[in-house]
Amino acid sequence: MAVREIFTEKAPRPIAPYSQATQAGDFLFISGCLGLCPTLGVIKNSSVREEVTRALDNLENIVFAAGTTLSNVVKVNIFVRDLSVIAEVNEIYQARFSPPFPARTAVAVSGLPLDARIEIEAIALLGQA
């Protein structure tokens, strides 16, 4: 099975040796998305809400670049530095995803790249209606 890299200018360039996403068969594996500005490559958000929204924008742009939508996301992993913000994360997340919601894990971590407060990775199905 061939693996194909997915890349879009509408999401930040990788900050280390990884792809924004890779396609393997009918699966799309999206790397962890931070709340980075795609053009500047920095987190310029003043609130958790803005950072979560930008991270989901980046994830959605990568999914679109692969030719699918968030409705085909089947698994999401969310990493936060502080679980006290999870209610706010859930509010924003619920506005972006529709039932049936993807399977999901949310865990607190001691640190994230570029001092981010949140990182979101996902797996999606391709070729679905």
Secondary structure, DSSP 8 states (H G I E B T S, - for coil): --EEEE--TTS---SSSS-SEEEETTEEEEEEE-S--TTT-S---SSHHHHHHHHHHHHHHHHHHTT--GGGEEEEEEEES-GGGHHHHHHHHHHH--SS--EEEEEE-S--GGG-SEEEEEEEESS--
